[in-house]
Amino acid sequence: MSRLKALAADEIAARLETLPGWRLQQGAIKRTFRTHGWKGSLMVTSAIGHLAEVAWHHPEIALSWNRVEVSLSTHDVDGISDRDFELARKIEEFVSWRPANEGGALEGTPAEDRFAYIAYD
């Protein structure tokens, strides 16, 4: 039996403050990732799909030419749970990762439009 419970509205609001770009809408937490075109949208969708499958928690994903919207809720509790926020954090960390900001050996994609695929916030 699952110990998950639906989170209260005030707890959802407080947690969303720690996840810039995420919002509460229609009973789910959502994030729209802007991309530079079809290739970027497909890569973001695949990355989210991989994380969701490994976590065994499957979001709704809306894919278009220059954006990907991910929507998380927990059907088992008919609301938003810890599961949704944990996956949202992992998605945010993974999709928004910018190696150049870490100062390590990985440089990240060049800052030229022809290489861009995600429009970082």
FIVO-419494 format. One line per field, with one value per atom (N, C-alpha, C, O): residue in one letter; residue number from 1; x, y, z; atom name. Coordinates in nm, 2 decimals, decimal comma. Atoms other than C-alpha are relative to their C-alpha. Example, Ala and Ser with C-alpha at 12.3 -4.5 7.8 and 13.67 -1.06 7.14 Angstrom:
<recs>
resn: (a | a | a | a | s | s | s | s)
resi: (1 | 1 | 1 | 1 | 2 | 2 | 2 | 2)
east: (0,09 | 1,23 | 0,09 | 0,19 | -0,09 | 1,37 | -0,08 | -0,03)
north: (-0,12 | -0,45 | 0,12 | 0,12 | -0,11 | -0,11 | 0,11 | 0,22)
up: (0,00 | 0,78 | 0,00 | 0,07 | 0,00 | 0,71 | 0,08 | 0,09)
name: (N | CA | C | O | N | CA | C | O)
</recs>
This chain:
<recs>
resn: (m | m | m | m | s | s | s | s | r | r | r | r | l | l | l | l | k | k | k | k | a | a | a | a | l | l | l | l | a | a | a | a | a | a | a | a | d | d | d | d | e | e | e | e | i | i | i | i | a | a | a | a | a | a | a | a | r | r | r | r | l | l | l | l | e | e | e | e | t | t | t | t | l | l | l | l | p | p | p | p | g | g | g | g | w | w | w | w | r | r | r | r | l | l | l | l | q | q | q | q | q | q | q | q | g | g | g | g | a | a | a | a | i | i | i | i | k | k | k | k | r | r | r | r | t | t | t | t | f | f | f | f | r | r | r | r | t | t | t | t | h | h | h | h | g | g | g | g | w | w | w | w | k | k | k | k | g | g | g | g | s | s | s | s | l | l | l | l | m | m | m | m | v | v | v | v | t | t | t | t | s | s | s | s | a | a | a | a | i | i | i | i | g | g | g | g | h | h | h | h | l | l | l | l | a | a | a | a | e | e | e | e | v | v | v | v | a | a | a | a | w | w | w | w | h | h | h | h | h | h | h | h | p | p | p | p | e | e | e | e | i | i | i | i | a | a | a | a | l | l | l | l | s | s | s | s | w | w | w | w | n | n | n | n | r | r | r | r | v | v | v | v | e | e | e | e | v | v | v | v | s | s | s | s | l | l | l | l | s | s | s | s | t | t | t | t | h | h | h | h | d | d | d | d | v | v | v | v | d | d | d | d | g | g | g | g | i | i | i | i | s | s | s | s | d | d | d | d | r | r | r | r | d | d | d | d | f | f | f | f | e | e | e | e | l | l | l | l | a | a | a | a | r | r | r | r | k | k | k | k | i | i | i | i | e | e | e | e | e | e | e | e | f | f | f | f | v | v | v | v | s | s | s | s | w | w | w | w | r | r | r | r | p | p | p | p | a | a | a | a | n | n | n | n | e | e | e | e | g | g | g | g | g | g | g | g | a | a | a | a | l | l | l | l | e | e | e | e | g | g | g | g | t | t | t | t | p | p | p | p | a | a | a | a | e | e | e | e | d | d | d | d | r | r | r | r | f | f | f | f | a | a | a | a | y | y | y | y | i | i | i | i | a | a | a | a | y | y | y | y | d | d | d | d)
resi: (1 | 1 | 1 | 1 | 2 | 2 | 2 | 2 | 3 | 3 | 3 | 3 | 4 | 4 | 4 | 4 | 5 | 5 | 5 | 5 | 6 | 6 | 6 | 6 | 7 | 7 | 7 | 7 | 8 | 8 | 8 | 8 | 9 | 9 | 9 | 9 | 10 | 10 | 10 | 10 | 11 | 11 | 11 | 11 | 12 | 12 | 12 | 12 | 13 | 13 | 13 | 13 | 14 | 14 | 14 | 14 | 15 | 15 | 15 | 15 | 16 | 16 | 16 | 16 | 17 | 17 | 17 | 17 | 18 | 18 | 18 | 18 | 19 | 19 | 19 | 19 | 20 | 20 | 20 | 20 | 21 | 21 | 21 | 21 | 22 | 22 | 22 | 22 | 23 | 23 | 23 | 23 | 24 | 24 | 24 | 24 | 25 | 25 | 25 | 25 | 26 | 26 | 26 | 26 | 27 | 27 | 27 | 27 | 28 | 28 | 28 | 28 | 29 | 29 | 29 | 29 | 30 | 30 | 30 | 30 | 31 | 31 | 31 | 31 | 32 | 32 | 32 | 32 | 33 | 33 | 33 | 33 | 34 | 34 | 34 | 34 | 35 | 35 | 35 | 35 | 36 | 36 | 36 | 36 | 37 | 37 | 37 | 37 | 38 | 38 | 38 | 38 | 39 | 39 | 39 | 39 | 40 | 40 | 40 | 40 | 41 | 41 | 41 | 41 | 42 | 42 | 42 | 42 | 43 | 43 | 43 | 43 | 44 | 44 | 44 | 44 | 45 | 45 | 45 | 45 | 46 | 46 | 46 | 46 | 47 | 47 | 47 | 47 | 48 | 48 | 48 | 48 | 49 | 49 | 49 | 49 | 50 | 50 | 50 | 50 | 51 | 51 | 51 | 51 | 52 | 52 | 52 | 52 | 53 | 53 | 53 | 53 | 54 | 54 | 54 | 54 | 55 | 55 | 55 | 55 | 56 | 56 | 56 | 56 | 57 | 57 | 57 | 57 | 58 | 58 | 58 | 58 | 59 | 59 | 59 | 59 | 60 | 60 | 60 | 60 | 61 | 61 | 61 | 61 | 62 | 62 | 62 | 62 | 63 | 63 | 63 | 63 | 64 | 64 | 64 | 64 | 65 | 65 | 65 | 65 | 66 | 66 | 66 | 66 | 67 | 67 | 67 | 67 | 68 | 68 | 68 | 68 | 69 | 69 | 69 | 69 | 70 | 70 | 70 | 70 | 71 | 71 | 71 | 71 | 72 | 72 | 72 | 72 | 73 | 73 | 73 | 73 | 74 | 74 | 74 | 74 | 75 | 75 | 75 | 75 | 76 | 76 | 76 | 76 | 77 | 77 | 77 | 77 | 78 | 78 | 78 | 78 | 79 | 79 | 79 | 79 | 80 | 80 | 80 | 80 | 81 | 81 | 81 | 81 | 82 | 82 | 82 | 82 | 83 | 83 | 83 | 83 | 84 | 84 | 84 | 84 | 85 | 85 | 85 | 85 | 86 | 86 | 86 | 86 | 87 | 87 | 87 | 87 | 88 | 88 | 88 | 88 | 89 | 89 | 89 | 89 | 90 | 90 | 90 | 90 | 91 | 91 | 91 | 91 | 92 | 92 | 92 | 92 | 93 | 93 | 93 | 93 | 94 | 94 | 94 | 94 | 95 | 95 | 95 | 95 | 96 | 96 | 96 | 96 | 97 | 97 | 97 | 97 | 98 | 98 | 98 | 98 | 99 | 99 | 99 | 99 | 100 | 100 | 100 | 100 | 101 | 101 | 101 | 101 | 102 | 102 | 102 | 102 | 103 | 103 | 103 | 103 | 104 | 104 | 104 | 104 | 105 | 105 | 105 | 105 | 106 | 106 | 106 | 106 | 107 | 107 | 107 | 107 | 108 | 108 | 108 | 108 | 109 | 109 | 109 | 109 | 110 | 110 | 110 | 110 | 111 | 111 | 111 | 111 | 112 | 112 | 112 | 112 | 113 | 113 | 113 | 113 | 114 | 114 | 114 | 114 | 115 | 115 | 115 | 115 | 116 | 116 | 116 | 116 | 117 | 117 | 117 | 117 | 118 | 118 | 118 | 118 | 119 | 119 | 119 | 119 | 120 | 120 | 120 | 120 | 121 | 121 | 121 | 121)
east: (0,08 | 0,00 | 0,09 | 0,18 | -0,07 | 0,13 | -0,02 | -0,13 | 0,01 | 0,21 | -0,02 | -0,02 | 0,01 | 0,17 | -0,13 | -0,23 | 0,12 | -0,08 | 0,00 | 0,11 | 0,01 | -0,20 | 0,04 | 0,01 | -0,05 | -0,03 | -0,11 | -0,19 | 0,10 | -0,23 | 0,05 | 0,16 | -0,03 | -0,25 | 0,11 | 0,19 | -0,11 | -0,02 | 0,13 | 0,23 | -0,13 | 0,25 | 0,04 | 0,16 | -0,03 | 0,22 | 0,06 | 0,16 | -0,04 | 0,26 | 0,14 | 0,23 | -0,13 | 0,56 | 0,11 | 0,22 | -0,10 | 0,74 | 0,02 | 0,13 | -0,01 | 0,67 | 0,10 | 0,16 | -0,10 | 0,87 | 0,14 | 0,23 | -0,14 | 1,18 | 0,02 | 0,13 | -0,01 | 1,11 | -0,03 | -0,14 | 0,03 | 1,14 | -0,05 | 0,01 | 0,04 | 0,95 | -0,12 | -0,19 | 0,11 | 0,70 | -0,12 | -0,10 | 0,12 | 0,34 | -0,11 | -0,10 | 0,11 | 0,02 | -0,11 | -0,15 | 0,10 | -0,24 | -0,09 | -0,03 | 0,09 | -0,55 | 0,03 | 0,03 | -0,02 | -0,46 | 0,13 | 0,15 | -0,13 | -0,10 | 0,11 | 0,08 | -0,11 | 0,24 | 0,06 | 0,08 | -0,04 | 0,36 | 0,12 | 0,15 | -0,12 | 0,67 | 0,00 | -0,01 | -0,02 | 0,71 | 0,15 | 0,20 | -0,14 | 1,06 | 0,00 | -0,06 | -0,01 | 1,13 | 0,12 | 0,22 | -0,11 | 1,34 | 0,02 | -0,05 | -0,03 | 1,50 | -0,05 | -0,01 | 0,05 | 1,31 | -0,03 | -0,02 | 0,04 | 1,20 | 0,10 | 0,07 | -0,11 | 1,54 | 0,00 | 0,01 | 0,00 | 1,54 | -0,12 | -0,11 | 0,12 | 1,18 | 0,01 | -0,04 | -0,01 | 1,25 | 0,10 | 0,07 | -0,10 | 1,56 | -0,05 | -0,03 | 0,05 | 1,39 | -0,11 | -0,11 | 0,10 | 1,09 | 0,06 | 0,02 | -0,06 | 1,32 | 0,07 | 0,06 | -0,06 | 1,51 | -0,10 | -0,08 | 0,11 | 1,19 | -0,05 | -0,08 | 0,05 | 1,07 | 0,09 | 0,04 | -0,10 | 1,39 | -0,02 | -0,03 | 0,01 | 1,37 | -0,13 | -0,13 | 0,13 | 1,00 | -0,01 | -0,06 | 0,01 | 1,04 | 0,09 | 0,05 | -0,08 | 1,33 | -0,06 | -0,05 | 0,07 | 1,12 | -0,13 | -0,18 | 0,13 | 0,81 | -0,11 | -0,20 | 0,10 | 0,61 | -0,01 | 0,08 | 0,01 | 0,47 | -0,08 | -0,20 | 0,07 | 0,38 | -0,07 | -0,06 | 0,06 | 0,17 | 0,10 | 0,15 | -0,09 | 0,39 | -0,07 | -0,12 | 0,05 | 0,28 | 0,12 | 0,20 | -0,12 | 0,53 | -0,04 | -0,14 | 0,02 | 0,54 | 0,14 | 0,24 | -0,12 | 0,80 | 0,10 | 0,22 | -0,10 | 0,96 | -0,03 | 0,01 | 0,02 | 0,83 | -0,04 | -0,10 | 0,04 | 0,77 | -0,06 | 0,00 | 0,06 | 0,52 | -0,02 | -0,07 | 0,01 | 0,54 | -0,10 | -0,09 | 0,11 | 0,25 | 0,01 | 0,00 | -0,02 | 0,29 | -0,12 | -0,15 | 0,09 | 0,02 | 0,00 | 0,05 | 0,00 | -0,03 | -0,14 | -0,23 | 0,13 | -0,34 | -0,04 | -0,16 | 0,03 | -0,32 | -0,06 | -0,14 | 0,05 | -0,39 | -0,10 | -0,14 | 0,09 | -0,60 | 0,05 | -0,03 | -0,05 | -0,37 | 0,15 | 0,20 | -0,14 | -0,01 | 0,07 | 0,03 | -0,07 | 0,23 | 0,15 | 0,20 | -0,15 | 0,60 | 0,06 | 0,16 | -0,04 | 0,64 | 0,02 | 0,11 | 0,00 | 0,56 | 0,11 | 0,18 | -0,11 | 0,80 | 0,13 | 0,23 | -0,13 | 1,08 | 0,04 | 0,15 | -0,02 | 1,04 | 0,02 | 0,11 | -0,01 | 1,00 | 0,15 | 0,21 | -0,13 | 1,33 | 0,11 | 0,20 | -0,09 | 1,51 | -0,01 | 0,10 | 0,01 | 1,37 | 0,06 | 0,14 | -0,06 | 1,47 | 0,15 | 0,22 | -0,15 | 1,82 | 0,06 | 0,16 | -0,06 | 1,87 | -0,02 | 0,08 | 0,03 | 1,70 | 0,07 | 0,12 | -0,05 | 1,83 | 0,15 | 0,21 | -0,14 | 2,19 | 0,08 | 0,06 | -0,09 | 2,45 | 0,14 | 0,19 | -0,14 | 2,80 | 0,09 | 0,18 | -0,09 | 2,97 | 0,00 | 0,09 | 0,02 | 2,83 | 0,07 | 0,08 | -0,06 | 3,01 | 0,15 | 0,21 | -0,15 | 3,37 | 0,08 | 0,20 | -0,08 | 3,47 | 0,05 | 0,06 | -0,05 | 3,61 | -0,10 | -0,07 | 0,11 | 3,27 | -0,03 | -0,06 | 0,03 | 3,21 | -0,14 | -0,18 | 0,14 | 2,85 | 0,00 | 0,10 | 0,02 | 2,71 | 0,05 | 0,04 | -0,04 | 2,86 | -0,11 | -0,23 | 0,11 | 2,67 | -0,03 | -0,05 | 0,05 | 2,58 | -0,13 | -0,16 | 0,13 | 2,23 | -0,01 | -0,10 | 0,00 | 2,32 | 0,02 | -0,02 | -0,02 | 2,41 | -0,11 | -0,12 | 0,09 | 2,13 | -0,12 | -0,17 | 0,12 | 1,85 | -0,10 | -0,22 | 0,08 | 1,72 | 0,01 | 0,12 | 0,00 | 1,62 | 0,00 | -0,11 | -0,01 | 1,75 | -0,07 | -0,06 | 0,06 | 1,56 | 0,10 | 0,07)
north: (-0,12 | 0,00 | 0,13 | 0,13 | -0,12 | 0,34 | 0,10 | 0,11 | -0,10 | 0,60 | 0,14 | 0,24 | -0,13 | 0,88 | 0,06 | 0,00 | -0,07 | 1,15 | 0,13 | 0,18 | -0,12 | 1,45 | 0,11 | 0,12 | -0,12 | 1,77 | 0,11 | 0,12 | -0,11 | 2,06 | 0,12 | 0,13 | -0,11 | 2,38 | 0,09 | 0,13 | -0,09 | 2,58 | -0,07 | 0,00 | 0,07 | 2,31 | 0,00 | 0,01 | 0,00 | 2,29 | 0,14 | 0,15 | -0,13 | 2,67 | 0,03 | 0,09 | -0,02 | 2,67 | -0,08 | -0,02 | 0,08 | 2,39 | 0,06 | 0,06 | -0,06 | 2,57 | 0,12 | 0,15 | -0,11 | 2,87 | -0,04 | 0,04 | 0,05 | 2,65 | -0,06 | -0,11 | 0,05 | 2,54 | 0,11 | 0,10 | -0,11 | 2,85 | -0,06 | -0,16 | 0,05 | 2,80 | -0,10 | -0,12 | 0,09 | 2,55 | 0,07 | 0,17 | -0,07 | 2,64 | -0,10 | -0,22 | 0,09 | 2,49 | 0,04 | 0,16 | -0,03 | 2,46 | -0,13 | -0,24 | 0,10 | 2,24 | -0,13 | -0,24 | 0,11 | 2,01 | -0,07 | -0,19 | 0,06 | 1,94 | 0,11 | 0,23 | -0,10 | 2,11 | -0,02 | -0,13 | 0,00 | 2,21 | 0,09 | 0,18 | -0,09 | 2,35 | -0,01 | -0,12 | -0,01 | 2,46 | 0,03 | 0,13 | -0,02 | 2,43 | 0,05 | -0,01 | -0,06 | 2,65 | -0,06 | -0,07 | 0,05 | 2,51 | 0,08 | 0,18 | -0,07 | 2,63 | -0,07 | -0,05 | 0,07 | 2,39 | -0,14 | -0,19 | 0,14 | 2,04 | -0,09 | -0,17 | 0,08 | 1,88 | 0,01 | -0,09 | -0,02 | 2,04 | -0,05 | -0,11 | 0,05 | 1,95 | -0,15 | -0,21 | 0,14 | 1,59 | -0,05 | -0,14 | 0,03 | 1,58 | 0,02 | -0,07 | -0,03 | 1,74 | -0,11 | -0,16 | 0,10 | 1,50 | -0,14 | -0,21 | 0,13 | 1,20 | 0,00 | -0,11 | 0,00 | 1,31 | -0,01 | -0,09 | 0,01 | 1,36 | -0,14 | -0,20 | 0,14 | 1,02 | -0,10 | -0,19 | 0,09 | 0,85 | 0,01 | -0,09 | -0,02 | 1,01 | -0,06 | -0,12 | 0,05 | 0,93 | -0,15 | -0,21 | 0,14 | 0,57 | -0,06 | -0,16 | 0,05 | 0,51 | 0,02 | -0,06 | -0,03 | 0,68 | -0,08 | -0,09 | 0,06 | 0,48 | 0,09 | 0,06 | -0,11 | 0,80 | 0,07 | 0,14 | -0,04 | 0,90 | 0,13 | 0,13 | -0,13 | 1,27 | 0,00 | -0,08 | -0,04 | 1,41 | 0,09 | 0,18 | -0,09 | 1,57 | 0,05 | -0,03 | -0,06 | 1,81 | 0,05 | 0,13 | -0,03 | 1,84 | 0,09 | 0,06 | -0,08 | 2,11 | 0,04 | 0,01 | -0,04 | 2,26 | 0,07 | 0,03 | -0,08 | 2,50 | 0,00 | 0,09 | 0,01 | 2,39 | -0,14 | -0,21 | 0,12 | 2,10 | 0,03 | 0,10 | -0,02 | 2,11 | -0,13 | -0,23 | 0,12 | 1,85 | 0,03 | 0,14 | -0,01 | 1,80 | -0,12 | -0,23 | 0,10 | 1,61 | 0,00 | 0,10 | 0,02 | 1,47 | -0,14 | -0,23 | 0,14 | 1,15 | -0,05 | -0,01 | 0,05 | 0,96 | -0,08 | -0,08 | 0,08 | 0,73 | 0,07 | 0,02 | -0,09 | 1,02 | 0,11 | 0,19 | -0,10 | 1,23 | 0,14 | 0,22 | -0,13 | 1,52 | 0,01 | -0,07 | -0,02 | 1,64 | -0,06 | -0,03 | 0,06 | 1,44 | 0,02 | 0,09 | -0,01 | 1,42 | -0,06 | -0,01 | 0,07 | 1,19 | 0,10 | 0,10 | -0,10 | 1,48 | 0,10 | 0,14 | -0,09 | 1,72 | -0,06 | 0,01 | 0,07 | 1,47 | -0,01 | 0,01 | 0,02 | 1,40 | 0,14 | 0,15 | -0,14 | 1,78 | 0,05 | 0,10 | -0,05 | 1,85 | -0,07 | -0,01 | 0,08 | 1,57 | 0,05 | 0,07 | -0,05 | 1,69 | 0,14 | 0,16 | -0,13 | 2,05 | 0,00 | 0,06 | 0,02 | 1,95 | -0,05 | 0,00 | 0,07 | 1,73 | 0,09 | 0,11 | -0,08 | 1,94 | 0,14 | 0,18 | -0,13 | 2,27 | 0,01 | 0,11 | 0,01 | 2,15 | 0,08 | 0,07 | -0,08 | 2,39 | -0,02 | 0,04 | 0,03 | 2,24 | 0,12 | 0,12 | -0,11 | 2,56 | 0,08 | 0,15 | -0,07 | 2,71 | -0,06 | -0,01 | 0,07 | 2,45 | 0,02 | -0,02 | -0,02 | 2,54 | -0,12 | -0,12 | 0,13 | 2,18 | -0,01 | 0,09 | 0,02 | 2,03 | 0,00 | 0,02 | 0,00 | 2,01 | 0,14 | 0,22 | -0,13 | 2,32 | 0,04 | 0,15 | -0,03 | 2,29 | 0,04 | 0,05 | -0,04 | 2,38 | 0,14 | 0,23 | -0,13 | 2,68 | 0,10 | 0,06 | -0,10 | 3,01 | 0,06 | 0,18 | -0,05 | 3,03 | -0,07 | -0,18 | 0,05 | 2,99 | -0,13 | -0,21 | 0,12 | 2,71 | -0,13 | -0,24 | 0,11 | 2,49 | 0,00 | -0,11 | -0,01 | 2,60 | -0,09 | -0,11 | 0,08 | 2,37 | 0,02 | -0,01 | -0,04 | 2,48 | 0,15 | 0,20 | -0,14 | 2,83 | 0,01 | 0,01 | 0,00 | 2,86 | 0,13 | 0,23 | -0,11 | 3,08 | 0,10 | 0,20)
up: (0,00 | 0,00 | 0,00 | 0,08 | 0,02 | -0,10 | 0,12 | 0,17 | -0,11 | 0,17 | -0,06 | 0,02 | 0,06 | -0,08 | 0,04 | 0,06 | -0,03 | 0,00 | -0,09 | -0,12 | 0,07 | -0,19 | 0,09 | 0,21 | -0,07 | -0,08 | 0,01 | -0,08 | -0,02 | 0,06 | -0,09 | -0,13 | 0,09 | -0,15 | 0,05 | -0,03 | -0,05 | 0,08 | -0,02 | -0,04 | 0,02 | 0,06 | -0,14 | -0,17 | 0,15 | -0,32 | -0,03 | -0,10 | 0,02 | -0,33 | 0,05 | -0,02 | -0,06 | -0,10 | -0,08 | -0,10 | 0,08 | -0,30 | -0,14 | -0,19 | 0,13 | -0,63 | 0,00 | -0,10 | -0,01 | -0,50 | -0,02 | -0,05 | 0,02 | -0,51 | -0,14 | -0,16 | 0,14 | -0,87 | -0,10 | -0,16 | 0,09 | -1,09 | -0,14 | -0,19 | 0,13 | -1,42 | 0,01 | -0,08 | -0,02 | -1,27 | 0,06 | 0,13 | -0,04 | -1,20 | 0,03 | -0,02 | -0,03 | -1,07 | -0,10 | -0,11 | 0,10 | -1,34 | -0,02 | -0,05 | 0,02 | -1,37 | 0,07 | 0,02 | -0,09 | -1,08 | -0,02 | 0,02 | 0,02 | -1,19 | 0,01 | 0,00 | 0,01 | -1,17 | -0,14 | -0,19 | 0,14 | -1,51 | -0,03 | 0,05 | 0,05 | -1,69 | -0,15 | -0,21 | 0,14 | -2,04 | -0,03 | 0,01 | 0,04 | -2,19 | -0,14 | -0,23 | 0,14 | -2,49 | -0,07 | -0,01 | 0,07 | -2,76 | -0,13 | -0,15 | 0,13 | -3,09 | -0,12 | -0,23 | 0,11 | -3,30 | 0,03 | 0,14 | -0,01 | -3,37 | 0,07 | 0,16 | -0,06 | -3,28 | 0,15 | 0,22 | -0,14 | -2,94 | 0,07 | 0,18 | -0,06 | -2,87 | 0,02 | 0,12 | -0,01 | -2,95 | 0,11 | 0,18 | -0,10 | -2,73 | 0,14 | 0,23 | -0,14 | -2,43 | 0,03 | 0,14 | -0,02 | -2,47 | 0,03 | 0,12 | -0,02 | -2,49 | 0,14 | 0,21 | -0,13 | -2,18 | 0,11 | 0,21 | -0,10 | -1,98 | 0,00 | 0,11 | 0,01 | -2,11 | 0,07 | 0,15 | -0,06 | -1,99 | 0,15 | 0,22 | -0,14 | -1,64 | 0,06 | 0,16 | -0,04 | -1,61 | 0,01 | 0,10 | 0,01 | -1,71 | 0,12 | 0,18 | -0,11 | -1,46 | 0,13 | 0,22 | -0,12 | -1,19 | 0,02 | 0,12 | 0,01 | -1,29 | 0,04 | 0,12 | -0,02 | -1,28 | -0,13 | -0,17 | 0,14 | -1,61 | -0,02 | 0,01 | 0,02 | -1,69 | -0,13 | -0,22 | 0,13 | -1,96 | -0,07 | 0,00 | 0,07 | -2,23 | -0,13 | -0,21 | 0,12 | -2,50 | -0,08 | -0,02 | 0,08 | -2,78 | -0,12 | -0,19 | 0,12 | -3,05 | -0,05 | 0,00 | 0,07 | -3,28 | 0,09 | 0,09 | -0,08 | -3,03 | 0,15 | 0,22 | -0,14 | -2,69 | 0,04 | -0,04 | -0,06 | -2,46 | 0,13 | 0,22 | -0,13 | -2,18 | 0,08 | 0,02 | -0,08 | -1,90 | 0,11 | 0,17 | -0,10 | -1,66 | 0,10 | 0,05 | -0,10 | -1,33 | 0,10 | 0,15 | -0,11 | -1,10 | 0,03 | -0,04 | -0,04 | -0,91 | 0,00 | 0,09 | 0,01 | -1,01 | 0,12 | 0,16 | -0,12 | -0,71 | 0,11 | 0,19 | -0,11 | -0,48 | -0,04 | 0,03 | 0,06 | -0,72 | 0,04 | 0,08 | -0,03 | -0,67 | -0,03 | -0,11 | 0,01 | -0,64 | 0,12 | 0,23 | -0,11 | -0,43 | 0,00 | -0,09 | 0,00 | -0,33 | -0,12 | -0,17 | 0,12 | -0,63 | -0,11 | -0,19 | 0,10 | -0,86 | 0,02 | -0,08 | -0,02 | -0,70 | -0,01 | -0,06 | 0,02 | -0,69 | -0,15 | -0,19 | 0,14 | -1,06 | -0,07 | -0,15 | 0,06 | -1,14 | 0,03 | -0,06 | -0,03 | -0,96 | -0,09 | -0,14 | 0,08 | -1,15 | -0,15 | -0,22 | 0,14 | -1,49 | -0,01 | -0,11 | 0,01 | -1,41 | 0,00 | -0,08 | -0,01 | -1,31 | -0,13 | -0,18 | 0,12 | -1,62 | -0,12 | -0,19 | 0,12 | -1,89 | 0,00 | -0,10 | -0,01 | -1,77 | 0,03 | 0,05 | -0,03 | -1,70 | -0,10 | -0,22 | 0,09 | -1,84 | 0,05 | 0,14 | -0,04 | -1,81 | 0,01 | 0,10 | 0,00 | -1,89 | 0,13 | 0,17 | -0,12 | -1,57 | 0,12 | 0,23 | -0,11 | -1,36 | 0,01 | 0,11 | 0,00 | -1,45 | -0,02 | 0,01 | 0,02 | -1,53 | -0,14 | -0,22 | 0,13 | -1,84 | -0,11 | -0,23 | 0,10 | -2,02 | -0,03 | 0,06 | 0,04 | -2,22 | -0,03 | -0,01 | 0,04 | -2,32 | -0,15 | -0,21 | 0,14 | -2,66 | -0,02 | 0,06 | 0,03 | -2,83 | 0,00 | -0,03 | -0,02 | -2,79 | -0,14 | -0,15 | 0,13 | -3,16 | -0,03 | 0,00 | 0,03 | -3,29 | -0,07 | -0,05 | 0,07 | -3,52 | 0,09 | 0,04 | -0,09 | -3,22 | 0,11 | 0,18 | -0,11 | -2,99 | -0,02 | -0,13 | 0,01 | -2,91 | 0,12 | 0,11 | -0,11 | -2,57 | 0,03 | 0,02 | -0,03 | -2,49 | 0,16 | 0,22 | -0,15 | -2,13 | 0,06 | 0,00 | -0,07 | -1,89 | 0,05 | 0,11)
name: (N | CA | C | O | N | CA | C | O | N | CA | C | O | N | CA | C | O | N | CA | C | O | N | CA | C | O | N | CA | C | O | N | CA | C | O | N | CA | C | O | N | CA | C | O | N | CA | C | O | N | CA | C | O | N | CA | C | O | N | CA | C | O | N | CA | C | O | N | CA | C | O | N | CA | C | O | N | CA | C | O | N | CA | C | O | N | CA | C | O | N | CA | C | O | N | CA | C | O | N | CA | C | O | N | CA | C | O | N | CA | C | O | N | CA | C | O | N | CA | C | O | N | CA | C | O | N | CA | C | O | N | CA | C | O | N | CA | C | O | N | CA | C | O | N | CA | C | O | N | CA | C | O | N | CA | C | O | N | CA | C | O | N | CA | C | O | N | CA | C | O | N | CA | C | O | N | CA | C | O | N | CA | C | O | N | CA | C | O | N | CA | C | O | N | CA | C | O | N | CA | C | O | N | CA | C | O | N | CA | C | O | N | CA | C | O | N | CA | C | O | N | CA | C | O | N | CA | C | O | N | CA | C | O | N | CA | C | O | N | CA | C | O | N | CA | C | O | N | CA | C | O | N | CA | C | O | N | CA | C | O | N | CA | C | O | N | CA | C | O | N | CA | C | O | N | CA | C | O | N | CA | C | O | N | CA | C | O | N | CA | C | O | N | CA | C | O | N | CA | C | O | N | CA | C | O | N | CA | C | O | N | CA | C | O | N | CA | C | O | N | CA | C | O | N | CA | C | O | N | CA | C | O | N | CA | C | O | N | CA | C | O | N | CA | C | O | N | CA | C | O | N | CA | C | O | N | CA | C | O | N | CA | C | O | N | CA | C | O | N | CA | C | O | N | CA | C | O | N | CA | C | O | N | CA | C | O | N | CA | C | O | N | CA | C | O | N | CA | C | O | N | CA | C | O | N | CA | C | O | N | CA | C | O | N | CA | C | O | N | CA | C | O | N | CA | C | O | N | CA | C | O | N | CA | C | O | N | CA | C | O | N | CA | C | O | N | CA | C | O | N | CA | C | O | N | CA | C | O | N | CA | C | O | N | CA | C | O | N | CA | C | O | N | CA | C | O | N | CA | C | O | N | CA | C | O | N | CA | C | O | N | CA | C | O | N | CA | C | O | N | CA | C | O | N | CA | C | O | N | CA | C | O | N | CA | C | O | N | CA | C | O | N | CA | C | O | N | CA | C | O | N | CA | C | O | N | CA | C | O | N | CA | C | O)
</recs>
